Structure formats: structure tokens, C-alpha cells
């Protein structure tokens, strides 16, 4: 995983939260954005580990 990827995820979650606070998005979008972070991080790690040849 590149070093910038966590910052992009944080920026995306903050953007969704701000849009929720302003009233543009419904409440469930912030919860969904936060809950999907571990899933996508695990998927990205799995692909990077197998592509880079790292053993688990």
C-alpha cells in the first residue's frame, strides 16, 4: 500500500462527514464511509502482498 493511500481515505471520510454536517448527505453515508475503510484496506493489502511476493 502506498504511503498516500491512508491520507486519501481520511480525506474521503472527512469529505463525507462535512457533507453530512452541512445537510447534503443522509446520516448513514458517514457510517458507511467509516465502516468500509477496514474492508478496502484489507482488500488492498491482500492484492499488494500477493503482487509483491510477500509471505503472510
N, C-alpha and C positions, 0 to 999 in steps of 0.2 A: 504494500500500500504506500502510495506516495505521501510525503510529509504534508502536502497541502490538502489532501482529501478530508481530514477531520475538520479543518477550518471551513471547507465548503459545506460540510454537513451542518456545522454550527451556524453558519450564515443562513442556510436554508431554514433551519428550525427557528432562528431569531426572526427571519422574514415572515414566516407563517404566524409566529406569535404576535408580531406587531400588527399584521393584517387582521388578526383575530381581535386584538385590543381595539383597533380602530373601528371594527364592526363590519369589515368587508367579508370575512370568512366566518363560518359557523364554529362553535366551540370544539367539535370533535376533530377538526383539522389539526389543531395543535397537539392533541393527544396522539393522533395518528402519526404525525411527523416525528414525535419523540419515540413512540413505540417501534417504528420501522428502522430507526437508527441501528440498534444491535443486529437486526436481521441482515441488513445490507452490509454492515461491517463484517459479519461472519461470512457472507457470500463472497465479498471481495477478497477477504483473507484466504478463503479456500481456493479461489482461482489464482491468486498471486502465488500461494505456496506451491501449487501443482505446476504452475508455469515456470517458476524459478527453480524447481527441482529440490525444494526444501523438504526434509523429512519431518513428520509430525511427531 
